[in-house]
Amino acid sequence: MSTIHDRILAAVGDNTRLHKTLSETDYGPPALQQNSLYINKLMKDIPEAKIKLLRASWKVNVGLQNHKKYKDSHVRRLAYNIGGKKEKFEAEASKGEREWHDAVQEKENIKEALEQLNRALADATKHDADFSVIASTYNAAQQELDDLYASLFNGPTPEMPGEDEKEQAVHEASETVSAMQAHLDTETQARALLLEAKKALDVATSYIKEALNVAYYRGAISGMLRGNALSNAEESVAQVVMLINRAWEVQPAVKSLGDLHVPGTGTVDVMFNNSYVAMDVRDRIRDCEPLFVLAGQRMMQELRAANERTAAAAAAVTEAQGQLNKRKSELQRIRAEAFEKVARGEPLISELPESGIPCRQDPVQ
């Protein structure tokens, strides 16, 4: 049966090859990440620059029209001359021409900046493809090295002092990352449900306002419009309640928005326009409107709390992942040192005396 020393010796070539690949491509993943952030920024800046260019073009057109009013209008010039305001005419004409030239220059500057952004995006996109290949090579080599080390060192390795402890530390850190990620997923799901609930609440609130506005008018059509608005509001409220309940099931910290009762409207009110019933419905709509305003305020509080919980959970994942990466590096280091010892012809562990206690070496006098 081969010893771990023999297995390491047989894998020295693969270990050397993989470490060489890692050292040559270790810049790939961070470069790809940084370049991706740069591309995202450019994708945001370019549409903004296009809007600025449209605005600048509009200013140029307006400035040109104003400039032509003075340059080509002989009647206007004559009127100013007759009125003894020749200097004022020339001043306004000069101002219009100057503003037009400034607008043209601003447009050219924005156009040039936009062209630079487009060139930068093209270059970054090309680099992204290159970095993707390098990062993929790095990740593949790292995975192959992890698999190699796992096949050699996973499980008890008494020949390598400290290796088992570091392996256990990696296992614990990995479990922590999984737990933190599960918590982040929970918070993210709850936040998404709250965002959907807010949309439904906004719709319900708009229908309540619509119903209240229509309630001040009389007639069968007004009654039907009011009834339709209240019916739509009730449907939206049901959706709000359902989404809030689902969010609470995911994250019990989510709180209720309070009572969201939608006043009903009867057939008598809609079909026969009973003024007394209509007045009663209008009063009840007016009374329930503040409840929706209060619910909107509570919804914003819940969203702020959800954002804080999600941000905290994301930070916890980042911290846990950092600890995991650190412990993985420590484990990989001690395993790499084992390869170095074997390659130099050294034993993995110092010879033990018969007592099983390592011999103490006295310091050199």
NULUMRO-312304 format. One record per residue (C-alpha): z, x, y; residue in three letters. Coordinates in steps of 0.2 Angstrom, whole numbers, plus 5000, padded with zeros to 4 digits. Last residue first. Layout:
BEGIN
ZXYALA
...
This chain:
BEGIN
511251305135GLN
509851195127VAL
510551025125PRO
511250975108ASP
510050865098GLN
510850715090ARG
510150675073CYS
509650495071PRO
510850395061ILE
510250335044GLY
511550435035SER
510250525025GLU
509550595041PRO
508150505050LEU
506550585054GLU
505950535072SER
504850385073ILE
502950365075LEU
502650535067PRO
501550655077GLU
499750695072GLY
499150695090ARG
498050535086ALA
499650455078VAL
500650485094LYS
499250415105GLU
499050265094PHE
500950225095ALA
500850255114GLU
499550115115ALA
500749995106ARG
502150045119ILE
500950005133ARG
500249845126GLN
502049775125LEU
502449825143GLU
500749755149SER
501149595140LYS
502849585148ARG
502049605165LYS
500749475162ASN
502049355156LEU
503149385171GLN
501649355182GLY
501249195173GLN
502949135175ALA
502849165194GLU
501149075195THR
501748925185VAL
503348915196ALA
502248915211ALA
501248775204ALA
502748675200ALA
503448695218ALA
501748645225ALA
501748495214THR
503548445219ARG
503148465237GLU
501548365236ASN
502448225227ALA
503848225240ALA
502548205254ARG
501648075244LEU
503247975241GLU
503547985260GLN
501847925264MET
502047785252MET
503647735260ARG
502747725277GLN
501447615269GLY
502747505261ALA
503547485278LEU
501847425285VAL
501547315271PHE
503247235273LEU
502947215291PRO
501447105287GLU
502446985276CYS
503146885291ASP
501446865299ARG
500746805283ILE
502146675281ARG
501946615299ASP
500046595296ARG
500346505280VAL
501546385289ASP
500346355303MET
498946315290ALA
500046195281VAL
500446105297TYR
498646105302SER
497946035286ASN
496246105285ASN
495545985271PHE
494846105259MET
495746265262VAL
497446195267ASP
497446065254VAL
496946175241THR
498346295244GLY
498646465251THR
499846595244GLY
500846725253PRO
500746905247VAL
502346975242HIS
502447165243LEU
504347195240ASP
504847385240GLY
503847535238LEU
504747595223SER
505247775220LYS
504447915211VAL
505748035204ALA
505447965186PRO
503848065185GLN
502548005172VAL
503347835170GLU
503547825189TRP
501747855192ALA
501247725179ARG
502447605188ASN
501647655205ILE
499947625198LEU
500247445191MET
501147395207VAL
499747455218VAL
498447365207GLN
499447205208ALA
499447225227VAL
497547245227SER
497347085218GLU
498546995230GLU
497647065245ALA
495947005238ASN
496746825236SER
497446835253LEU
495746885260ALA
494846745251ASN
496146615256GLY
495946665274ARG
494046655273LEU
494146485265MET
495346425279GLY
494146495292SER
492746405284ILE
493646245283ALA
494146245302GLY
495446315313ARG
495646495319TYR
497246585321TYR
497346615302ALA
495746725303VAL
496746865311ASN
498146855299LEU
496946855284ALA
496047005290GLU
497747095293LYS
498347055275ILE
496647105269TYR
496747275278SER
498547295270THR
497847265253ALA
496547395255VAL
497747525262ASP
498847485247LEU
497447515235ALA
497047685242LYS
498847725242LYS
499047685224ALA
497547795220GLU
498447935229LEU
500047895220LEU
499147905203LEU
498448075207ALA
500248135212ARG
500948085196ALA
499548175186GLN
499848335196THR
501648325194GLU
501448305175THR
500148445174ASP
501348555183LEU
502748515171HIS
501548555156ALA
501048715165GLN
502948765167MET
503248735149ALA
501748835143SER
502148975155VAL
503948975148THR
503348985130GLU
502249135134SER
503749215142ALA
504749195126GLU
503349255115HIS
503049405127VAL
504949445126ALA
504849435107GLN
503549565107GLU
504549675118LYS
506049665107GLU
504949705091ASP
504149855100GLU
505849935105GLY
505850065091PRO
504150075082MET
504450115064GLU
505449955063PRO
503949855065THR
504349675061PRO
502949545065GLY
501449575074ASN
500949755075PHE
499349795067LEU
498449625066SER
499149585083ALA
498549755090TYR
496749725085LEU
496749545091ASP
497449595108ASP
496149735109LEU
494749615105GLU
495449495118GLN
495449635131GLN
493749695127ALA
493049515129ALA
493949495145ASN
493249655152TYR
491449615146THR
491649435154SER
492249515170ALA
490849635171ILE
489549495167VAL
490349375180SER
490449515193PHE
488549535192ASP
488249345193ALA
489449335208ASP
488549485216HIS
486949385217LYS
487949235224THR
488749345237ALA
487149415243ASP
486349235245ALA
487949175253LEU
487949325265ALA
486049285269ARG
486449105273ASN
487949155284LEU
486849275294GLN
485549135296GLU
486949025303LEU
487549155315ALA
485849175321GLU
485648995324LYS
487348985333ILE
486849125344ASN
485149045348GLU
485948875352LYS
487148965364GLU
485749045372GLN
484748885374VAL
486248795381ALA
486548935394ASP
484748925399HIS
484948735402TRP
486548755411GLU
485748885422ARG
484248775426GLU
485348625430GLY
486448735441LYS
484848805450SER
484148625453ALA
485848565459GLU
485948715471ALA
484148685477GLU
484448505480PHE
486048535489LYS
485148665500GLU
483748545504LYS
484948415509LYS
484248365526GLY
483948185521GLY
482048215522ILE
482248375512ASN
483248285498TYR
482048135498ALA
480548265496LEU
481348355482ARG
481648185473ARG
479848135476VAL
479248305470HIS
480148285453SER
479548415442ASP
480848545444LYS
482348435448TYR
482148305434LYS
481448435423LYS
483148535423HIS
484048375418ASN
482848345404GLN
482948525398LEU
484848515399GLY
484848355388VAL
483748435375ASN
484748595375VAL
486348505373LYS
485648405358TRP
485048575350SER
486848645353ALA
487548485344ARG
486348505329LEU
486748695328LEU
488648655328LYS
488348535314ILE
487348665304LYS
488748795307ALA
490048675300GLU
488948645285PRO
488848845283ILE
490648875285ASP
491248775270LYS
490048845257MET
490449015265LEU
492248995262LYS
491948945244ASN
490849095242ILE
492149215248TYR
493449135236LEU
492249165222SER
491949345228ASN
493849375227GLN
493949305210GLN
492449395203LEU
493149565211ALA
494849525203PRO
494049495186PRO
492849645186GLY
493849785193TYR
494549825175ASP
492749855169THR
492750045166GLU
494550065161SER
494449915150LEU
492849985141THR
493750155138LYS
495250065131HIS
494149965119LEU
493250125113ARG
494850225111THR
495750075101ASN
494150055090ASP
494150245086GLY
496050245082VAL
495950095070ALA
496050195054ALA
497550305061LEU
498450145066ILE
498250075048ARG
498850235040ASP
500350245052HIS
500750065048ILE
500850115030THR
499550075017SER
500050005000MET
